[in-house]
């Protein structure tokens, strides 16, 4: 699978704006550090212009993105005002298109008609789960069927579609999370995001956690579950553009996350777990029980193979009684590839499910 081309995102955070109610896990103010309430058009224009002026890195495309709320749940006049402002940046050639996140139950013909004439290219849906019981317990207020209908309509209208799912929600389980992943694959999104549920201060989940009604996933179990889900999407060539909450806003505060599998490098932990599994398979099937081993991978994947604080190296040395284990770069390998010594065969992420060499 080729990596998805990442656009430059000019983020506009609208925490809880347009949301009909508060989901049990949500506290967008803690995640984004953005204040409540909608920015004025002048404030918005200034913030976008300032962001663009500070950006030096070149990207294939640039998008203004309305995140953190329920964009199509806003008053129509507000939606149109924000789109008009963003469109001016498109017309000036400073950005290429517009994107936003919204709830599945806001996607309908009438609301999509509002987008006509604007350069909206990407719509992200906060799906969270495709199991209605999990949605009910999380107080999402929409159903899995509404998600499927929303994706179908967006595809008919020609939008790129991103889907966001969560693991570890109230009523969720490993099997239910895997079911959600498979059902999202059936919807054929252009990309997905995977978020482990954490207990944020100021959320309903925080009350349930303190009362003993909710127990979040451990970091280890969340990594293993998301690893399995990542492979499902990978095998179907659906890019996973993010795993884990971004360590931004008030998330850096010690009391922002009360419990749960939050880690600022959660995605790296998942990739490291994938490489560790591949390394274990390669070492388990080697014919010679050498005590000095060399693993080779793409230069950009060296840190993934070594693991956080060389954790993978320590695990492999202990498990296989190795005196020395080195990891060397090999630019001829794919970024998800791993090879043992100078063997002609190796493994990739895809083979973690298919169980065959490349």
Protein Blocks (a to p, Z undefined) as FASTA:
>chain_A
ZZdddddddddddehihiabdcfkbcfklmnopaedjddfklmmmmmmmmmmmpmbdcfb
dcdddehiafklpcfklmmmmmmmmmmmmmnopafbdcddddfklgcfklmmmmgopacf
bdcddfkpacfklmmmnonopafklmmmmmmmmmmnopacdddddehiehiafklmmmmm
mmmmmnopabdcdddddddehiaklmmmmnopaccddfklmmmmmmmmmmmmmmnopacf
bgcjadehjllpmklpmgdjddfklmmmmmmmmmmmmmmmmmmmpmblcfbdcddddfkl
mmmmnoghhlmmmmmmmmnopabdcddddfkbcfkbccehjbfbdcdfklmmnopaZZ
